Amino acid sequence: MSYLAKPKLHHPELKTNRLGYTRRDYEGAMSTLCAGCGHDSISAAIVQACYNLAIEPHRVAKLSGIGCSSKSPTYFLGGSHGFNTVHGRMPSVLTGANLANRDLIYLGVSGDGDSASIGLGQFVHSMRRAVNMVYIVMNNGVYGLTKGQFSATADQGSRSKRGVVNSDAPVDLAALALQLGVSYVARGFSGNKEQLVPMIEGAFMHQGAAFIDVISPCVAFNNHPGSTKSYDYVREHNEAVNRVDFVPRREELAGQFTPGTVQEVLQHDGSILRLRTLEAEFDVHDRIAAINYLYQRQAEGEVVTGLLHIDPTPEDMHSHLNTSLQPLNTLDESVLCPGADALARINAALR
């Protein structure tokens, strides 16, 4: 019954966050994706993260490309700004919007076809430029809208629903993000909301490019024996490198943890991300070790999830370019067109 609209009336006793918003205020339209689609679980995690952080919906700009994943922004943050771009071009549109108005919170939603195939170049350049955004890839390893062909992230040797074996090497977007110097890199699983929600919260509070690769099984075409992106496979082969908790600065919880079991990462905005280290003793500050660990576990047939890397002193595109602190869309003509004398000084400095 996906054609039915959600009721607009809210129960008067719904819980609210510190800004007075209910969880329903962060939802969108009814989903038209397949029942059980992992993308809907990711949408629910985004809703929960924004509710927990008390983000004002109108401060979020959500952008997407083409694909099942890029339809999902319709189903969350109905009160936010939204723009659905063409296939693979979301990163450049988001970059332009960010340059024009740095005061918004930018959320880029994409898929493995949208980002790892036609949009791979766009993905690479937005990451290396450290655009201040949360970039989420809903990764199912297939083209769901065109009947389940392998995408660029499908693992070599995995089988399609019809039994075809993929002979091509996969593109590992998380490993690529690490190589490009992204300051917040994580991988999650749509079936593990306990891990995914704080991971998204940390990404929203990070000052710089934050990339999350989320394994999201396609129940129509890629949730079968032989698939390495199915619910059963990921649950059986999941290697969680850490337990992720996000604790806003306003909540003093440091005293409740046993010394030596929690690693604190002070983020640029002053909030704290606390990571409970498991037996792997994973160091989220070591980029090279994270890359090596991904490939070591991949060779063993394991899917690594958790926070892979974070830079405690990140910088974003605006600091690199030394842009105006005031959003460009609010500057008046006197600033944007300073006159011939200013132009002459600029030209003289270039001689």
C-alpha positions as a Markdown table, in Angstrom:
| # | Residue | x | y | z |
|---|---|---|---|---|
| 1 | Met | 0.0 | 0.0 | 0.0 |
| 2 | Ser | 2.9 | 2.3 | -0.8 |
| 3 | Tyr | 0.6 | 4.7 | -2.6 |
| 4 | Leu | -1.1 | 5.7 | 0.7 |
| 5 | Ala | 0.0 | 9.0 | 2.2 |
| 6 | Lys | 1.3 | 9.0 | 5.8 |
| 7 | Pro | -1.2 | 10.6 | 8.2 |
| 8 | Lys | -0.3 | 14.2 | 9.1 |
| 9 | Leu | -1.7 | 14.0 | 12.6 |
| 10 | His | 0.7 | 13.1 | 15.3 |
| 11 | His | -0.1 | 11.5 | 18.6 |
| 12 | Pro | 0.2 | 14.2 | 21.3 |
| 13 | Glu | 2.4 | 12.1 | 23.5 |
| 14 | Leu | 5.1 | 11.3 | 21.0 |
| 15 | Lys | 8.6 | 11.7 | 22.5 |
| 16 | Thr | 10.4 | 14.9 | 21.4 |
| 17 | Asn | 14.1 | 15.8 | 21.2 |
| 18 | Arg | 15.6 | 18.9 | 22.8 |
| 19 | Leu | 14.3 | 21.1 | 20.0 |
| 20 | Gly | 10.7 | 19.8 | 20.3 |
| 21 | Tyr | 10.8 | 17.7 | 17.2 |
| 22 | Thr | 9.3 | 14.2 | 17.1 |
| 23 | Arg | 10.8 | 11.3 | 15.2 |
| 24 | Arg | 8.0 | 11.7 | 12.7 |
| 25 | Asp | 9.2 | 15.2 | 11.9 |
| 26 | Tyr | 12.3 | 13.6 | 10.3 |
| 27 | Glu | 10.4 | 11.1 | 8.1 |
| 28 | Gly | 9.4 | 11.6 | 4.5 |
| 29 | Ala | 6.9 | 9.9 | 2.1 |
| 30 | Met | 5.9 | 6.3 | 2.2 |
| 31 | Ser | 8.7 | 4.1 | 0.6 |
| 32 | Thr | 8.0 | 2.5 | -2.7 |
| 33 | Leu | 11.1 | 0.3 | -2.5 |
| 34 | Cys | 10.8 | -3.5 | -2.2 |
| 35 | Ala | 9.6 | -4.8 | 1.2 |
| 36 | Gly | 12.8 | -5.7 | 3.1 |
| 37 | Cys | 15.1 | -3.5 | 1.1 |
| 38 | Gly | 18.2 | -2.6 | 3.1 |
| 39 | His | 17.9 | 1.0 | 1.8 |
| 40 | Asp | 14.8 | 1.5 | 4.0 |
| 41 | Ser | 16.8 | 0.5 | 7.0 |
| 42 | Ile | 19.5 | 3.1 | 6.2 |
| 43 | Ser | 16.7 | 5.7 | 5.8 |
| 44 | Ala | 15.4 | 4.8 | 9.2 |
| 45 | Ala | 19.0 | 5.1 | 10.6 |
| 46 | Ile | 19.3 | 8.6 | 9.1 |
| 47 | Val | 16.0 | 9.6 | 10.6 |
| 48 | Gln | 17.1 | 8.3 | 14.1 |
| 49 | Ala | 20.5 | 10.0 | 13.9 |
| 50 | Cys | 19.0 | 13.4 | 13.0 |
| 51 | Tyr | 16.4 | 13.0 | 15.7 |
| 52 | Asn | 19.1 | 12.1 | 18.3 |
| 53 | Leu | 21.3 | 15.1 | 17.3 |
| 54 | Ala | 18.3 | 17.5 | 17.2 |
| 55 | Ile | 19.2 | 18.7 | 13.7 |
| 56 | Glu | 16.7 | 21.2 | 12.3 |
| 57 | Pro | 15.3 | 19.5 | 9.1 |
| 58 | His | 15.4 | 22.8 | 7.1 |
| 59 | Arg | 19.1 | 23.1 | 7.7 |
| 60 | Val | 19.8 | 19.9 | 5.8 |
| 61 | Ala | 20.4 | 19.7 | 2.0 |
| 62 | Lys | 20.1 | 16.2 | 0.7 |
| 63 | Leu | 21.3 | 15.4 | -2.8 |
| 64 | Ser | 21.3 | 12.2 | -4.8 |
| 65 | Gly | 21.9 | 10.7 | -8.2 |
| 66 | Ile | 20.0 | 7.9 | -10.0 |
| 67 | Gly | 19.1 | 4.4 | -8.7 |
| 68 | Cys | 17.1 | 2.8 | -5.9 |
| 69 | Ser | 19.4 | 4.4 | -3.4 |
| 70 | Ser | 18.9 | 7.8 | -4.9 |
| 71 | Lys | 15.1 | 7.5 | -4.5 |
| 72 | Ser | 15.5 | 7.0 | -0.8 |
| 73 | Pro | 15.9 | 10.7 | 0.2 |
| 74 | Thr | 12.2 | 11.0 | -0.6 |
| 75 | Tyr | 11.5 | 8.8 | 2.4 |
| 76 | Phe | 13.4 | 10.8 | 5.0 |
| 77 | Leu | 13.7 | 14.4 | 6.1 |
| 78 | Gly | 10.6 | 15.6 | 4.3 |
| 79 | Gly | 11.1 | 19.1 | 5.6 |
| 80 | Ser | 14.7 | 19.5 | 4.2 |
| 81 | His | 16.0 | 20.9 | 1.0 |
| 82 | Gly | 16.3 | 18.2 | -1.7 |
| 83 | Phe | 17.8 | 17.9 | -5.2 |
| 84 | Asn | 17.9 | 14.7 | -7.4 |
| 85 | Thr | 20.6 | 15.1 | -10.0 |
| 86 | Val | 21.4 | 13.0 | -13.1 |
| 87 | His | 23.3 | 9.7 | -13.0 |
| 88 | Gly | 26.6 | 10.0 | -11.2 |
| 89 | Arg | 26.7 | 13.8 | -11.0 |
| 90 | Met | 25.5 | 14.3 | -7.4 |
| 91 | Pro | 29.0 | 15.1 | -6.0 |
| 92 | Ser | 29.7 | 18.1 | -8.3 |
| 93 | Val | 26.2 | 19.5 | -7.8 |
| 94 | Leu | 26.7 | 19.1 | -4.0 |
| 95 | Thr | 30.1 | 20.8 | -4.2 |
| 96 | Gly | 28.7 | 23.8 | -6.0 |
| 97 | Ala | 25.9 | 24.1 | -3.5 |
| 98 | Asn | 28.3 | 23.9 | -0.6 |
| 99 | Leu | 30.5 | 26.6 | -2.1 |
| 100 | Ala | 27.5 | 28.9 | -2.4 |
| 101 | Asn | 26.0 | 28.3 | 1.0 |
| 102 | Arg | 28.3 | 26.8 | 3.6 |
| 103 | Asp | 25.8 | 27.2 | 6.4 |
| 104 | Leu | 23.7 | 24.1 | 5.4 |
| 105 | Ile | 24.4 | 20.5 | 6.4 |
| 106 | Tyr | 25.0 | 18.5 | 3.3 |
| 107 | Leu | 24.0 | 14.9 | 2.9 |
| 108 | Gly | 24.9 | 13.1 | -0.3 |
| 109 | Val | 23.1 | 9.8 | -0.9 |
| 110 | Ser | 24.3 | 7.5 | -3.7 |
| 111 | Gly | 24.6 | 3.9 | -4.8 |
| 112 | Asp | 27.3 | 1.5 | -5.9 |
| 113 | Gly | 26.3 | 2.0 | -9.6 |
| 114 | Asp | 25.9 | 5.8 | -9.2 |
| 115 | Ser | 29.3 | 6.3 | -7.3 |
| 116 | Ala | 31.5 | 3.4 | -8.4 |
| 117 | Ser | 30.6 | 3.2 | -12.1 |
| 118 | Ile | 29.4 | 6.3 | -14.0 |
| 119 | Gly | 30.1 | 8.6 | -11.1 |
| 120 | Leu | 33.5 | 7.3 | -10.0 |
| 121 | Gly | 35.4 | 10.3 | -11.2 |
| 122 | Gln | 32.9 | 12.6 | -9.4 |
| 123 | Phe | 33.2 | 10.6 | -6.2 |
| 124 | Val | 37.0 | 10.8 | -6.3 |
| 125 | His | 37.3 | 14.5 | -6.8 |
| 126 | Ser | 34.6 | 15.4 | -4.1 |
| 127 | Met | 36.5 | 13.2 | -1.7 |
| 128 | Arg | 40.0 | 14.6 | -2.4 |
| 129 | Arg | 38.7 | 18.1 | -2.1 |
| 130 | Ala | 37.4 | 17.4 | 1.4 |
| 131 | Val | 33.9 | 18.8 | 0.7 |
| 132 | Asn | 32.2 | 19.2 | 4.1 |
| 133 | Met | 29.4 | 16.6 | 3.8 |
| 134 | Val | 28.1 | 13.2 | 4.8 |
| 135 | Tyr | 28.4 | 10.9 | 1.8 |
| 136 | Ile | 26.5 | 7.6 | 2.2 |
| 137 | Val | 26.7 | 4.9 | -0.5 |
| 138 | Met | 23.9 | 2.3 | -0.2 |
| 139 | Asn | 25.9 | -0.6 | -1.6 |
| 140 | Asn | 24.1 | -3.8 | -2.9 |
| 141 | Gly | 26.4 | -4.9 | -5.6 |
| 142 | Val | 23.8 | -4.8 | -8.4 |
| 143 | Tyr | 21.8 | -2.5 | -10.6 |
| 144 | Gly | 18.4 | -3.0 | -9.0 |
| 145 | Leu | 16.5 | -0.7 | -11.3 |
| 146 | Thr | 17.7 | -2.6 | -14.5 |
| 147 | Lys | 17.1 | -6.2 | -13.3 |
| 148 | Gly | 20.1 | -7.1 | -11.3 |
| 149 | Gln | 23.3 | -6.8 | -13.4 |
| 150 | Phe | 26.6 | -6.8 | -11.5 |
| 151 | Ser | 27.8 | -3.4 | -10.4 |
| 152 | Ala | 31.4 | -2.3 | -10.0 |
| 153 | Thr | 31.4 | -3.2 | -6.3 |
| 154 | Ala | 30.3 | -6.8 | -6.9 |
| 155 | Asp | 33.0 | -9.2 | -5.5 |
| 156 | Gln | 34.9 | -11.3 | -7.9 |
| 157 | Gly | 33.6 | -14.9 | -7.9 |
| 158 | Ser | 30.1 | -13.9 | -6.6 |
| 159 | Arg | 27.1 | -15.2 | -8.4 |
| 160 | Ser | 24.0 | -13.4 | -9.7 |
| 161 | Lys | 20.5 | -14.6 | -9.1 |
| 162 | Arg | 20.6 | -16.5 | -12.4 |
| 163 | Gly | 23.9 | -18.2 | -11.5 |
| 164 | Val | 26.3 | -16.0 | -13.6 |
| 165 | Val | 29.7 | -15.6 | -12.0 |
| 166 | Asn | 31.3 | -12.2 | -11.8 |
| 167 | Ser | 34.9 | -12.3 | -13.2 |
| 168 | Asp | 35.8 | -8.6 | -12.6 |
| 169 | Ala | 37.7 | -7.3 | -9.7 |
| 170 | Pro | 35.6 | -5.0 | -7.4 |
| 171 | Val | 35.9 | -1.3 | -6.6 |
| 172 | Asp | 36.3 | -1.0 | -2.8 |
| 173 | Leu | 35.0 | 2.5 | -2.1 |
| 174 | Ala | 36.0 | 2.5 | 1.5 |
| 175 | Ala | 39.6 | 1.6 | 0.6 |
| 176 | Leu | 39.6 | 4.3 | -2.1 |
| 177 | Ala | 38.3 | 6.9 | 0.3 |
| 178 | Leu | 41.2 | 6.1 | 2.7 |
| 179 | Gln | 43.7 | 6.4 | -0.1 |
| 180 | Leu | 42.2 | 9.8 | -1.1 |
| 181 | Gly | 42.8 | 11.2 | 2.4 |
| 182 | Val | 39.2 | 11.3 | 3.6 |
| 183 | Ser | 39.2 | 12.3 | 7.2 |
| 184 | Tyr | 36.2 | 10.1 | 8.3 |
| 185 | Val | 35.7 | 6.7 | 6.7 |
| 186 | Ala | 33.4 | 4.0 | 7.9 |
| 187 | Arg | 31.6 | 0.9 | 6.7 |
| 188 | Gly | 28.3 | -0.3 | 8.0 |
| 189 | Phe | 25.6 | -2.9 | 7.4 |
| 190 | Ser | 21.9 | -2.0 | 6.9 |
| 191 | Gly | 21.0 | -4.9 | 9.1 |
| 192 | Asn | 23.0 | -3.5 | 12.1 |
| 193 | Lys | 21.2 | -0.4 | 13.2 |
| 194 | Glu | 22.9 | -0.3 | 16.6 |
| 195 | Gln | 26.2 | 0.2 | 14.8 |
| 196 | Leu | 24.9 | 2.4 | 11.9 |
| 197 | Val | 23.1 | 5.1 | 13.8 |
| 198 | Pro | 26.0 | 6.4 | 15.9 |
| 199 | Met | 28.2 | 6.0 | 12.8 |
| 200 | Ile | 25.9 | 8.4 | 11.0 |
| 201 | Glu | 25.8 | 10.7 | 14.0 |
| 202 | Gly | 29.6 | 11.0 | 14.1 |
| 203 | Ala | 29.6 | 11.7 | 10.4 |
| 204 | Phe | 27.1 | 14.6 | 10.7 |
| 205 | Met | 29.2 | 16.2 | 13.5 |
| 206 | His | 32.5 | 15.8 | 11.6 |
| 207 | Gln | 34.0 | 18.9 | 10.0 |
| 208 | Gly | 35.1 | 17.7 | 6.6 |
| 209 | Ala | 34.3 | 14.9 | 4.2 |
| 210 | Ala | 32.7 | 11.9 | 5.9 |
| 211 | Phe | 32.2 | 8.8 | 3.9 |
| 212 | Ile | 30.1 | 5.7 | 4.9 |
| 213 | Asp | 29.9 | 2.6 | 2.7 |
| 214 | Val | 26.8 | 0.7 | 3.8 |
| 215 | Ile | 26.3 | -2.9 | 2.6 |
| 216 | Ser | 22.6 | -2.9 | 1.8 |
| 217 | Pro | 21.2 | -6.2 | 0.4 |
| 218 | Cys | 18.9 | -6.1 | -2.6 |
| 219 | Val | 16.1 | -8.5 | -1.7 |
| 220 | Ala | 14.9 | -8.7 | -5.3 |
| 221 | Phe | 18.2 | -9.6 | -7.1 |
| 222 | Asn | 21.1 | -10.1 | -4.7 |
| 223 | Asn | 19.9 | -11.8 | -1.5 |
| 224 | His | 20.6 | -15.4 | -2.5 |
| 225 | Pro | 23.3 | -18.1 | -1.9 |
| 226 | Gly | 26.4 | -17.1 | -3.9 |
| 227 | Ser | 26.0 | -13.4 | -3.3 |
| 228 | Thr | 28.5 | -11.7 | -1.0 |
| 229 | Lys | 26.1 | -8.8 | -0.5 |
| 230 | Ser | 23.2 | -10.8 | 1.0 |
| 231 | Tyr | 21.9 | -10.6 | 4.5 |
| 232 | Asp | 23.1 | -14.1 | 5.4 |
| 233 | Tyr | 26.6 | -13.7 | 3.9 |
| 234 | Val | 27.3 | -10.3 | 5.7 |
| 235 | Arg | 26.0 | -11.6 | 9.0 |
| 236 | Glu | 28.1 | -14.7 | 8.8 |
| 237 | His | 31.3 | -12.9 | 7.6 |
| 238 | Asn | 31.0 | -9.6 | 9.4 |
| 239 | Glu | 34.2 | -8.5 | 11.1 |
| 240 | Ala | 33.4 | -5.6 | 13.4 |
| 241 | Val | 36.6 | -3.7 | 14.2 |
| 242 | Asn | 35.0 | -1.6 | 17.0 |
| 243 | Arg | 31.8 | -0.9 | 18.8 |
| 244 | Val | 30.8 | 2.7 | 18.0 |
| 245 | Asp | 29.1 | 5.0 | 20.4 |
| 246 | Phe | 28.5 | 8.7 | 19.7 |
| 247 | Val | 28.3 | 10.9 | 22.8 |
| 248 | Pro | 27.5 | 14.6 | 22.3 |
| 249 | Arg | 29.7 | 17.0 | 24.3 |
| 250 | Arg | 26.7 | 18.2 | 26.4 |
| 251 | Glu | 26.5 | 14.7 | 28.0 |
| 252 | Glu | 29.4 | 14.0 | 30.4 |
| 253 | Leu | 29.7 | 10.2 | 30.3 |
| 254 | Ala | 33.5 | 9.8 | 30.4 |
| 255 | Gly | 33.4 | 8.6 | 34.0 |
| 256 | Gln | 31.2 | 5.7 | 33.2 |
| 257 | Phe | 33.8 | 3.9 | 31.2 |
| 258 | Thr | 36.7 | 1.7 | 32.3 |
| 259 | Pro | 40.1 | 3.2 | 31.6 |
| 260 | Gly | 41.9 | 1.6 | 28.7 |
| 261 | Thr | 38.8 | 0.2 | 27.0 |
| 262 | Val | 37.5 | 3.4 | 25.3 |
| 263 | Gln | 39.3 | 5.6 | 22.8 |
| 264 | Glu | 38.3 | 9.2 | 22.7 |
| 265 | Val | 38.4 | 11.2 | 19.4 |
| 266 | Leu | 38.0 | 14.9 | 19.8 |
| 267 | Gln | 36.4 | 16.2 | 16.7 |
| 268 | His | 36.8 | 19.7 | 15.1 |
| 269 | Asp | 33.5 | 21.0 | 16.5 |
| 270 | Gly | 34.3 | 20.0 | 20.0 |
| 271 | Ser | 32.1 | 16.9 | 20.2 |
| 272 | Ile | 33.6 | 13.6 | 21.2 |
| 273 | Leu | 33.3 | 10.2 | 19.5 |
| 274 | Arg | 34.1 | 7.4 | 21.9 |
| 275 | Leu | 35.1 | 4.0 | 20.5 |
| 276 | Arg | 35.0 | 0.8 | 22.5 |
| 277 | Thr | 38.0 | -1.1 | 21.3 |
| 278 | Leu | 37.5 | -4.9 | 20.9 |
| 279 | Glu | 40.2 | -7.6 | 20.9 |
| 280 | Ala | 41.4 | -6.4 | 17.4 |
| 281 | Glu | 42.9 | -3.2 | 19.1 |
| 282 | Phe | 42.1 | -1.3 | 16.0 |
| 283 | Asp | 43.7 | 2.2 | 15.7 |
| 284 | Val | 41.3 | 4.5 | 13.9 |
| 285 | His | 44.1 | 7.1 | 13.5 |
| 286 | Asp | 46.3 | 4.9 | 11.3 |
| 287 | Arg | 45.2 | 5.3 | 7.7 |
| 288 | Ile | 47.7 | 2.8 | 6.3 |
| 289 | Ala | 46.9 | 0.2 | 8.8 |
| 290 | Ala | 43.2 | 0.6 | 8.0 |
| 291 | Ile | 43.9 | 0.0 | 4.3 |
| 292 | Asn | 46.0 | -3.0 | 5.0 |
| 293 | Tyr | 43.4 | -4.4 | 7.4 |
| 294 | Leu | 40.6 | -4.1 | 4.8 |
| 295 | Tyr | 42.5 | -6.1 | 2.2 |
| 296 | Gln | 43.7 | -8.7 | 4.8 |
| 297 | Arg | 40.1 | -9.4 | 5.9 |
| 298 | Gln | 38.8 | -9.2 | 2.3 |
| 299 | Ala | 41.3 | -12.0 | 1.4 |
| 300 | Glu | 39.7 | -14.1 | 4.2 |
| 301 | Gly | 36.2 | -13.5 | 2.8 |
| 302 | Glu | 35.2 | -11.1 | 5.6 |
| 303 | Val | 33.3 | -7.9 | 5.4 |
| 304 | Val | 34.9 | -5.3 | 7.7 |
| 305 | Thr | 32.4 | -2.9 | 9.4 |
| 306 | Gly | 32.9 | -0.1 | 11.9 |
| 307 | Leu | 34.7 | 3.2 | 12.0 |
| 308 | Leu | 37.8 | 2.6 | 9.9 |
| 309 | His | 39.6 | 6.0 | 10.1 |
| 310 | Ile | 39.1 | 9.5 | 11.6 |
| 311 | Asp | 41.4 | 12.5 | 11.5 |
| 312 | Pro | 41.1 | 14.4 | 14.8 |
| 313 | Thr | 42.1 | 17.7 | 13.2 |
| 314 | Pro | 40.2 | 17.7 | 9.8 |
| 315 | Glu | 40.0 | 20.5 | 7.3 |
| 316 | Asp | 37.4 | 21.0 | 4.6 |
| 317 | Met | 37.3 | 22.6 | 1.2 |
| 318 | His | 36.5 | 26.0 | 2.5 |
| 319 | Ser | 39.6 | 26.1 | 4.6 |
| 320 | His | 41.7 | 24.9 | 1.7 |
| 321 | Leu | 40.3 | 27.6 | -0.6 |
| 322 | Asn | 40.2 | 30.3 | 2.1 |
| 323 | Thr | 36.6 | 31.2 | 1.0 |
| 324 | Ser | 34.4 | 33.8 | 2.6 |
| 325 | Leu | 33.0 | 33.0 | 6.0 |
| 326 | Gln | 29.7 | 34.5 | 4.8 |
| 327 | Pro | 27.8 | 32.3 | 2.4 |
| 328 | Leu | 28.1 | 33.5 | -1.2 |
| 329 | Asn | 24.4 | 33.5 | -1.7 |
| 330 | Thr | 24.1 | 36.2 | 0.9 |
| 331 | Leu | 26.8 | 38.6 | -0.4 |
| 332 | Asp | 25.6 | 41.8 | -2.0 |
| 333 | Glu | 26.7 | 43.4 | -5.3 |
| 334 | Ser | 29.3 | 45.7 | -3.6 |
| 335 | Val | 31.2 | 42.7 | -2.4 |
| 336 | Leu | 30.7 | 40.5 | -5.5 |
| 337 | Cys | 31.6 | 43.4 | -7.9 |
| 338 | Pro | 34.2 | 45.5 | -6.0 |
| 339 | Gly | 35.0 | 47.6 | -9.1 |
| 340 | Ala | 37.9 | 48.4 | -11.5 |
| 341 | Asp | 40.4 | 49.3 | -8.8 |
| 342 | Ala | 40.1 | 46.0 | -7.0 |
| 343 | Leu | 40.4 | 44.1 | -10.4 |
| 344 | Ala | 43.5 | 46.2 | -11.2 |
| 345 | Arg | 45.2 | 45.2 | -7.9 |
| 346 | Ile | 44.4 | 41.5 | -8.6 |
| 347 | Asn | 45.9 | 41.7 | -12.1 |
| 348 | Ala | 49.0 | 43.5 | -10.7 |
| 349 | Ala | 49.5 | 40.8 | -8.2 |
| 350 | Leu | 49.6 | 38.2 | -10.9 |
| 351 | Arg | 52.3 | 39.9 | -13.0 |
